[in-house]
Amino acid sequence: MKKKEFIITQNALSAKTLRDIEDRILTSLSKHAKIDMILEDDQVINILAESKVTTDDINVRQKESAKEEKNINKIREDFRPVAFRAQTLFFSIVDLALIDPMYQYSLQWFANLYASSIDNS
């Protein structure tokens, strides 16, 4: 879960960085009215060069994080049947108390039953 949160945070930071780069480029380009002046300004060329390197790096990281996120989601989906069975077992035990008050069990009993069902599966 922490890894997925980290990936989401990194993707948000990358998106913010890309927006900042776009803003810097647009700001530097808006200072020059003519195209001829843009090519003569070293600052604009440096900003474009830096933005290309940064953008390429961010794109590589986003591709890697997309692969990792797919892997995390696949692993999470593998646990869905276990969660479904645990839910069914838990609510079946809870509903036993509606049949007869004698069937009221403690959480410790449920935890032991759940652990033994996992061990037996």
VENCOR-V634716 format. One record per pair of residues at least 12 apart in sequence whose C-alpha atoms are under 6 Angstrom apart, sorted by the first residue. I is the first residue (numbers start at 1). J is the second residue. D is the distance in whole Angstrom. If there is no record, write none. Layout:
i:I j:J d:D
i:I j:J d:D
This chain:
none
